[in-house]
Amino acid sequence: MTDRPQHPTPAITTLKQWAPPPALVGFLALLICMFAAAYGVGAAAGPVAPGMRSGEIDSPAFDGDLGRPHGHSGGAGGTGTGGTR
């Protein structure tokens, strides 16, 4: 006969009690694999817009830019001075 214990040891019972469900472990593994695949494809594709500058405020491209669309002075009536009528 085999020397296998009939009842599990307390350590195994405690481990099974605190172990996450297998479906959760499988979902997290799938999530990690999908993230790794997406990162790999993105790294292989390279930058989408190579001429884009960083969002640093200290750069010369943002000197005086207040977030308005280009060509708009922000003045009333399109006077370009920013004053009132």
TIDOLO-24869 format. One record per residue: residue number from 1; chain; residue in three letters; x, y, z of N, C-alpha, C, O, CB in turn. Coordinates in pm, 1 decimal. Atoms other than C-alpha are relative to their C-alpha. Glycine has a CB too. Example, Ala and Ser with C-alpha at 12.3 -4.5 7.8 and 13.67 -1.06 7.14 Angstrom:
REM TIDOLO-24869
(atom 1,'A','ALA',(89.0,-119.0,0.0),(1230.0,-450.0,780.0),(90.0,120.0,0.0),(193.6,118.1,66.5),(-99.2,2.7,124.6));
(atom 2,'A','SER',(-82.0,-119.0,-6.0),(1367.0,-106.0,714.0),(-77.0,109.0,73.0),(-26.1,219.8,89.9),(41.4,46.2,-141.5));
REM end
This chain:
REM TIDOLO-24869
(atom 1,'A','MET',(81.5,-117.7,0.0),(0.0,0.0,0.0),(86.8,125.5,0.0),(207.3,122.1,25.1),(-93.2,-1.0,119.1));
(atom 2,'A','THR',(-74.1,-125.6,0.7),(94.0,360.7,-29.9),(-3.6,63.1,138.1),(-91.8,35.1,219.3),(-57.3,96.9,-104.9));
(atom 3,'A','ASP',(-10.5,-68.5,-129.3),(198.2,577.5,261.7),(-61.0,140.1,-8.0),(-9.9,232.6,55.2),(147.6,8.7,44.8));
(atom 4,'A','ARG',(62.6,-129.5,15.8),(-31.4,864.1,163.1),(-92.9,28.2,117.5),(-171.5,-58.4,156.1),(-76.6,7.0,-132.2));
(atom 5,'A','PRO',(89.7,-30.6,-111.9),(-206.2,1043.6,450.1),(-143.7,14.8,-49.4),(-168.0,60.8,-160.9),(45.2,128.9,72.5));
(atom 6,'A','GLN',(140.9,-6.8,35.6),(-583.6,1026.2,448.4),(-53.1,143.0,5.7),(-141.3,179.2,-72.2),(-81.1,-89.2,92.1));
(atom 7,'A','HIS',(46.3,-137.9,-16.2),(-631.6,1386.9,559.5),(114.5,94.5,-37.1),(230.6,66.5,-7.6),(-49.4,26.3,146.7));
(atom 8,'A','PRO',(-106.6,-96.3,33.4),(-443.7,1689.4,424.4),(57.6,63.8,126.2),(-10.2,75.5,228.3),(-53.7,109.6,-94.5));
(atom 9,'A','THR',(-65.9,-64.3,-113.7),(-196.9,1857.5,655.2),(-56.6,140.6,19.8),(-114.4,196.7,-73.2),(153.8,5.6,-21.4));
(atom 10,'A','PRO',(51.7,-136.2,-24.8),(-290.1,2191.3,817.2),(62.9,104.3,-92.4),(-2.4,202.3,-128.2),(25.1,39.8,145.4));
(atom 11,'A','ALA',(-64.6,-97.7,88.2),(-37.4,2373.3,598.0),(-67.4,2.2,-137.2),(-87.3,109.4,-194.3),(150.1,-31.9,-15.1));
(atom 12,'A','ILE',(66.2,6.5,130.2),(-205.7,2253.4,277.9),(-140.8,58.9,9.1),(-184.5,128.8,-82.4),(-5.9,-145.9,-50.8));
(atom 13,'A','THR',(134.3,-54.3,-18.9),(-550.5,2339.6,413.0),(4.5,152.4,7.3),(-79.4,219.5,-52.8),(-64.3,-57.8,127.4));
(atom 14,'A','THR',(-13.8,-145.2,-10.7),(-436.7,2691.7,502.8),(35.9,61.3,-134.4),(-15.9,167.0,-170.2),(106.1,36.3,104.3));
(atom 15,'A','LEU',(-40.6,-50.1,131.2),(-272.0,2737.6,162.5),(-118.9,2.3,-95.1),(-137.2,99.3,-168.6),(113.3,-86.2,-58.4));
(atom 16,'A','LYS',(117.3,4.3,87.4),(-588.7,2630.6,-19.5),(-103.5,104.6,40.5),(-175.2,157.2,-44.7),(-63.0,-139.3,2.5));
(atom 17,'A','GLN',(97.1,-97.8,-47.5),(-797.3,2862.9,196.2),(35.9,140.4,-48.3),(-53.4,216.9,-84.7),(-8.3,-2.9,153.0));
(atom 18,'A','TRP',(-43.2,-134.5,36.8),(-591.7,3173.0,109.9),(38.7,13.3,-146.9),(68.3,124.5,-190.6),(116.0,40.5,85.4));
(atom 19,'A','ALA',(-35.6,-5.6,141.1),(-516.3,3085.2,-255.6),(-113.4,65.1,-79.5),(-230.6,41.8,-49.9),(30.5,-141.7,-54.5));
(atom 20,'A','PRO',(105.0,-61.5,81.7),(-700.7,3293.6,-517.8),(-66.5,-105.1,-89.0),(-7.7,-209.9,-115.7),(58.3,114.6,-86.3));
(atom 21,'A','PRO',(68.2,95.9,87.3),(-955.3,3119.5,-739.2),(76.4,-17.5,-131.1),(137.9,77.8,-178.8),(-144.3,46.1,-28.3));
(atom 22,'A','PRO',(-73.3,23.0,125.2),(-807.9,2960.6,-1054.4),(-45.1,90.3,-114.2),(36.1,126.9,-199.2),(-15.0,-143.6,-42.0));
(atom 23,'A','ALA',(48.3,-88.5,106.5),(-1028.7,3175.8,-1278.5),(65.5,137.6,9.9),(97.6,198.1,-92.3),(-153.3,13.7,6.7));
(atom 24,'A','LEU',(-64.9,-129.5,-18.6),(-878.2,3492.4,-1128.5),(146.3,-6.2,-43.1),(196.5,86.2,-107.1),(-10.4,44.7,146.5));
(atom 25,'A','VAL',(-140.1,16.2,39.2),(-524.8,3363.2,-1176.3),(10.6,-7.0,-152.0),(100.1,53.9,-210.6),(61.1,-127.1,64.7));
(atom 26,'A','GLY',(0.1,8.9,145.9),(-604.8,3273.6,-1538.5),(-27.3,133.3,-65.9),(35.9,167.9,-165.7),(-102.0,-100.3,-45.8));
(atom 27,'A','PHE',(31.0,-131.7,54.9),(-758.4,3614.9,-1603.3),(119.0,93.9,11.8),(150.2,165.4,-83.4),(-121.1,60.0,70.8));
(atom 28,'A','LEU',(-116.3,-86.5,-17.4),(-456.2,3796.7,-1460.0),(113.8,-40.6,-93.0),(184.3,45.3,-145.8),(47.1,-3.5,144.9));
(atom 29,'A','ALA',(-103.3,46.0,93.5),(-220.8,3579.5,-1666.7),(-32.7,44.9,-142.1),(56.2,88.4,-215.3),(13.8,-153.7,5.4));
(atom 30,'A','LEU',(41.1,-46.1,132.7),(-420.7,3660.5,-1980.6),(17.8,150.3,-13.2),(61.2,198.3,-118.0),(-145.6,-38.1,-27.4));
(atom 31,'A','LEU',(-16.3,-145.3,1.9),(-418.9,4030.2,-1892.7),(147.1,38.4,-16.1),(179.3,129.7,-92.2),(-57.1,61.8,128.3));
(atom 32,'A','ILE',(-143.5,-28.0,10.7),(-41.1,4029.1,-1849.8),(51.1,-33.7,-139.5),(130.2,41.2,-196.8),(78.7,-79.5,106.0));
(atom 33,'A','CYS',(-42.6,37.5,136.1),(7.5,3845.1,-2180.2),(-48.0,101.1,-103.6),(26.7,136.4,-194.8),(-52.6,-139.9,-36.0));
(atom 34,'A','MET',(52.6,-98.7,94.7),(-217.3,4091.9,-2365.3),(74.0,133.1,11.1),(101.7,197.3,-90.2),(-149.9,21.6,23.5));
(atom 35,'A','PHE',(-75.5,-123.3,-18.4),(-35.8,4389.6,-2214.1),(138.9,-12.5,-61.7),(186.1,79.9,-127.9),(10.7,34.7,149.3));
(atom 36,'A','ALA',(-133.9,20.9,56.2),(302.2,4243.0,-2310.8),(-4.4,-0.5,-152.4),(84.1,55.7,-217.0),(60.2,-132.1,51.4));
(atom 37,'A','ALA',(12.4,2.4,146.3),(183.1,4177.3,-2667.7),(-25.1,140.3,-54.7),(34.8,179.1,-154.9),(-113.8,-94.7,-43.0));
(atom 38,'A','ALA',(29.4,-136.1,45.6),(41.1,4529.4,-2703.5),(122.7,89.5,12.4),(148.8,172.1,-75.1),(-116.6,59.3,80.0));
(atom 39,'A','TYR',(-121.4,-79.8,-17.4),(360.1,4682.6,-2565.7),(102.5,-35.8,-107.5),(169.1,52.1,-162.1),(59.8,-21.8,141.1));
(atom 40,'A','GLY',(-95.0,42.9,102.4),(569.9,4475.5,-2805.4),(-35.4,53.6,-137.2),(52.5,97.6,-211.3),(6.7,-150.4,-4.8));
(atom 41,'A','VAL',(43.6,-52.9,129.3),(363.0,4578.9,-3106.6),(22.4,151.2,-5.6),(66.8,203.6,-107.7),(-149.0,-33.5,-25.2));
(atom 42,'A','GLY',(-21.3,-144.6,-3.6),(376.4,4944.0,-3000.3),(146.4,37.7,-9.4),(181.7,135.9,-74.8),(-58.3,57.4,125.8));
(atom 43,'A','ALA',(-143.6,-27.6,6.4),(751.5,4932.0,-2951.1),(54.1,-28.0,-139.9),(143.2,42.5,-187.4),(75.8,-84.3,104.1));
(atom 44,'A','ALA',(-45.6,32.2,135.3),(797.4,4768.6,-3292.6),(-49.3,102.7,-100.9),(19.8,129.8,-199.2),(-47.3,-139.5,-40.3));
(atom 45,'A','ALA',(56.0,-97.1,93.4),(573.8,5026.4,-3464.9),(72.2,133.6,8.8),(77.7,207.1,-89.7),(-148.7,19.3,26.6));
(atom 46,'A','GLY',(-71.6,-125.9,-16.3),(772.0,5317.7,-3326.1),(-93.0,114.6,30.8),(-212.1,93.8,53.9),(79.2,31.2,-123.4));
(atom 47,'A','PRO',(82.1,-116.5,-33.9),(650.0,5669.9,-3260.6),(-104.8,26.6,-108.4),(-77.7,9.4,-227.2),(88.8,124.4,19.5));
(atom 48,'A','VAL',(107.9,-26.4,94.5),(319.8,5764.3,-3422.4),(21.5,134.8,-67.7),(-0.3,147.9,-188.2),(-136.7,-3.5,70.9));
(atom 49,'A','ALA',(-22.7,-133.7,53.8),(405.7,6131.0,-3468.9),(142.1,42.6,37.4),(162.7,101.1,143.8),(-106.4,102.5,54.2));
(atom 50,'A','PRO',(-139.2,-28.2,-35.4),(784.8,6173.3,-3481.7),(29.8,147.3,26.9),(121.4,177.3,103.4),(88.8,-47.9,-109.0));
(atom 51,'A','GLY',(-26.6,-141.8,-19.2),(767.0,6555.1,-3495.9),(-62.5,58.9,123.9),(-44.4,177.5,151.6),(-47.0,74.9,-116.8));
(atom 52,'A','MET',(65.9,-52.4,-120.0),(566.1,6587.4,-3177.3),(101.5,37.4,106.1),(201.4,-31.5,126.4),(-98.6,-102.3,56.1));
(atom 53,'A','ARG',(-88.0,-42.8,-109.4),(727.9,6778.0,-2894.7),(-60.3,-45.3,131.7),(-178.6,-78.2,139.4),(20.8,154.7,-0.9));
(atom 54,'A','SER',(48.7,38.3,-131.9),(701.1,6693.3,-2528.5),(-89.5,109.9,56.2),(-94.5,220.3,2.0),(117.8,-28.3,95.7));
(atom 55,'A','GLY',(91.4,-94.6,-60.5),(451.5,6868.1,-2305.7),(64.0,88.0,104.4),(-5.2,137.6,193.3),(-113.1,-72.1,60.0));
(atom 56,'A','GLU',(-68.7,-83.1,-98.5),(713.6,7060.0,-2110.4),(-35.4,146.5,-21.7),(-33.9,194.2,-135.2),(152.8,-20.3,-8.2));
(atom 57,'A','ILE',(40.3,-140.5,10.3),(606.4,7418.1,-2036.6),(120.8,89.0,-26.9),(105.3,196.2,-85.4),(-71.5,45.3,128.6));
(atom 58,'A','ASP',(-118.6,-83.1,16.3),(964.8,7549.2,-2039.1),(52.1,2.2,-142.8),(142.1,80.6,-172.9),(108.1,-47.6,91.7));
(atom 59,'A','SER',(-52.4,5.6,136.0),(1017.0,7463.8,-2405.8),(-43.8,124.4,-77.4),(-148.6,180.7,-46.0),(-47.6,-128.9,-72.0));
(atom 60,'A','PRO',(33.2,-120.5,76.4),(1016.6,7753.7,-2660.0),(-131.4,-11.2,-76.7),(-192.5,91.0,-107.8),(111.0,30.9,-96.4));
(atom 61,'A','ALA',(123.9,15.5,76.3),(716.5,7606.5,-2844.1),(-120.8,46.8,79.8),(-223.2,79.7,20.0),(-18.8,-145.3,-41.8));
(atom 62,'A','PHE',(112.2,-39.1,-83.5),(491.3,7696.5,-2550.6),(13.7,142.5,53.3),(-58.8,180.1,145.3),(-14.0,-96.2,114.9));
(atom 63,'A','ASP',(-21.2,-135.8,-47.7),(615.4,8053.2,-2503.9),(-120.7,86.0,-37.3),(-141.2,114.3,-155.3),(130.7,59.7,-58.8));
(atom 64,'A','GLY',(115.1,-85.2,23.1),(300.7,8265.7,-2467.9),(-124.2,-74.5,-44.3),(-226.3,-10.6,-69.6),(33.8,101.6,-100.8));
(atom 65,'A','ASP',(115.8,77.1,42.8),(64.3,7984.3,-2565.3),(-93.5,-17.6,118.5),(-54.8,-73.8,221.0),(42.4,-137.5,-58.2));
(atom 66,'A','LEU',(96.7,8.3,-108.3),(-249.1,8006.4,-2352.5),(-105.8,-105.6,-26.8),(-210.1,-104.8,38.7),(-65.5,134.2,21.7));
(atom 67,'A','GLY',(94.6,105.4,27.4),(-426.7,7705.9,-2499.4),(-106.8,36.1,-100.9),(-198.6,-42.8,-123.2),(-63.7,-40.9,124.4));
(atom 68,'A','ARG',(97.1,-38.6,102.2),(-621.6,7897.5,-2764.3),(42.5,-59.1,-133.7),(161.4,-81.9,-156.2),(-12.7,154.8,-9.7));
(atom 69,'A','PRO',(-36.2,49.3,132.8),(-638.4,7764.0,-3119.6),(85.5,101.8,-73.9),(76.2,221.7,-47.9),(-125.7,-32.6,-81.6));
(atom 70,'A','HIS',(-88.1,-88.8,75.3),(-383.2,7908.2,-3359.1),(-82.3,94.4,-86.6),(-182.1,53.7,-146.1),(98.1,-81.1,-87.1));
(atom 71,'A','GLY',(69.1,-100.2,79.1),(-492.9,8228.5,-3531.6),(-105.4,76.4,76.7),(-162.8,171.9,24.3),(-62.1,-63.8,-117.2));
(atom 72,'A','HIS',(99.3,-70.4,-81.1),(-724.2,8335.3,-3251.0),(73.4,84.7,103.3),(157.2,35.4,178.8),(-98.5,-100.2,69.4));
(atom 73,'A','SER',(-66.7,-88.3,-95.1),(-617.8,8636.8,-3051.5),(-69.1,0.6,134.6),(-7.9,38.6,234.5),(6.1,140.4,-54.6));
(atom 74,'A','GLY',(72.1,2.3,-126.8),(-884.5,8594.1,-2784.3),(-71.1,130.0,27.8),(-138.1,142.0,130.4),(93.8,-30.8,112.5));
(atom 75,'A','GLY',(66.6,-128.2,-18.1),(-1009.9,8951.0,-2826.8),(-146.0,-6.9,-40.0),(-188.7,-102.2,-105.2),(70.3,107.5,-79.9));
(atom 76,'A','ALA',(142.4,-5.4,34.6),(-1374.5,9050.0,-2862.6),(-16.0,51.6,-141.7),(46.5,151.0,-178.9),(-78.2,89.7,99.2));
(atom 77,'A','GLY',(28.3,-47.5,135.3),(-1501.1,9083.2,-3218.9),(112.3,-23.4,-97.9),(103.7,24.5,-210.9),(-31.1,144.4,3.4));
(atom 78,'A','GLY',(-109.0,28.8,92.8),(-1178.3,8962.3,-3374.0),(87.4,120.3,-28.9),(146.4,126.7,-136.7),(-55.3,-52.5,-128.1));
(atom 79,'A','THR',(-80.9,-119.0,22.4),(-998.7,9296.9,-3334.8),(148.4,-31.3,8.3),(229.7,39.0,-51.5),(-36.0,107.8,100.4));
(atom 80,'A','GLY',(-141.3,36.7,-10.6),(-673.2,9126.3,-3243.9),(72.0,73.4,110.0),(189.1,44.7,134.8),(69.3,25.7,-129.3));
(atom 81,'A','THR',(-66.8,-75.9,-104.8),(-598.4,9368.5,-2962.0),(-31.6,-53.5,138.2),(42.2,-29.1,233.7),(-38.8,145.2,-8.3));
(atom 82,'A','GLY',(38.3,52.8,-130.0),(-777.4,9189.5,-2683.6),(-81.1,97.7,79.6),(-114.9,69.4,194.6),(120.6,-39.2,77.5));
(atom 83,'A','GLY',(77.9,-101.3,-71.2),(-969.1,9502.9,-2589.1),(-149.0,-21.9,-18.9),(-192.5,-122.4,-75.0),(38.4,139.7,-47.2));
(atom 84,'A','THR',(144.8,6.5,14.6),(-1340.2,9571.5,-2574.2),(-43.5,91.8,-112.3),(36.1,171.8,-161.5),(-70.8,37.7,131.7));
(atom 85,'A','ARG',(50.5,-84.4,109.3),(-1559.2,9737.2,-2836.7),(-27.7,138.6,41.6),(-70.5,220.2,-40.0),(-122.5,-56.8,-57.3));
REM end
